[in-house]
Amino acid sequence: MRKIYINGTVYTVTNGNAEAFVEENGKFIYVGSTEEALTYKEADSEVIDLAGKFVTAGFNDSHTHVLEIGDFLQMVQLSKCTGSIEEMKEGIRQFIAERDFKENEWVRGRGWNNDFFTDENRFPTRYDLDEVSTTQPICIIRACGHVCIVNSKGLELIGITKDSPQVEGGQFDVDENGEPLGIFRENALELVYSKALNPDKEGLKTMLEDACKFLNTFGVTSAQTDDFIAFPGVDYEVLISAFKELEQEGKLTVKINEQSQLVNMELLKGFIEKGYKTGVGTDHFKIGPLKLLADGSLGARTASLCEPYEDDKSTCGIPIYTQEQFDEMIEYAHKNGMHVVVHCIGDKPMYMVIEAIEKALKKYPKEDHRHGIVHCQITTRELLDKFRDLKLHAYIQTIFLDYDITIVEDRIGKERAKYTYNFKTMLDEGVIASNGSDSPVELPDVMKGIQCAVTRKSLDGKYGPFLPEQALSVEEAIKTYTILGAYGSFEEDVKGSIEAGKVADFVVLGQNPFEVDPSTLKDVPILATYLDGECVFSK
């Protein structure tokens, strides 16, 4: 049945504004005037009067963690009680009191940030969590996702002692006597996660379905998501099967492009030998790029830098791979039909990854490779030139400005900070940049991301503007969440804008973002979200 939407403010993304569109069988078949749209009316057609409401293409979160969002929704939300270590501990106590935990069942939380603690700006330790419980294992994850803390019961269950070896590309902290403090960083997180939770396929499906519904409330219809290592004990084939079953059951309400994190050559070769590569799948679930994790986060001081941190000269962060490992894995993926995206927050791994991409392209030339960098926060003029010249895709997260502008100059100094979060420069110089949330690091709230992109201020307006010349226009910001996101997954011809022939993924907003005060963009409500012409969320 045809549905005819009239009298709207339809921002098409690619062709300016229209006032109406016609949807049939999940696709737009006409976009233009109300008068012309009504000529498509048939006996059984439904006519929907938008009454001037603002409509644009469904939002595409170009880097997120859908499975971890579903898991996050089952945890204690520590972002709501991160004003102090004491407040955080009380939040965990209340969470335990409200639930019936079994013996040795893990209590998990995420969202604490030591930079927001008003009592002591430090990482919590096992001893802090022991004040909450010594009988129930506890694991709390920093907001960035690159550090977790476990209590003494947790250390006992995962078998970590002073005699345990450290892991390559990560560490667990110890005191002056060599005793573990319960703090795990980067690759050492797997020591915890492999023991703390390994859900079965039905558990995975519940998390994924919950996450998709949650994303729909923010207008998200597509997600480029990194899920393979969310639970180290879960085989990626089980996860792929869970996605496919949800699709068959009509419960996959976000179109998934899987940024496949395969942490070593053995896994990568096995994956490709099974026939997986970029583009394999359907419009609702398909394999995307090889995803690699090159370093940590700025907040945790695990982002890898060429020079030491300004506020901690003892460290340059934690690199995850060597140059040789990057060279080998990126070349193998490139020549076998997978584009590559790499998490790089610090400048050091960006130089390494770009060198590996240059080597792969020289050996196996390909014009439209669309290799990219996720986050690309701490750049240099030379790195920005490389993005442009190599046609690298930049997976940016403007929502990070809300927190990071309060710490970036402290972490790396004012001079280096001048070349951080240079998103306007990238767009002006022809770099394709798509936007995302990295949720659950941040909420997948697109309108908040758009506000940060436009204002370059914290959401509460107290900090910034930070490098205001790097602010995006509302139009540019929306494009980073729509057509440019679709470009990142080689899907710009099928979605990302409201055009005849494209899938009818669209979002209805309560206000026109082009007309509101930029400081209130975060408050523009999502009224409805449509996937293939069907409403998947309505307020």
Disulfide bonds with the S-S distance in Angstrom:
none
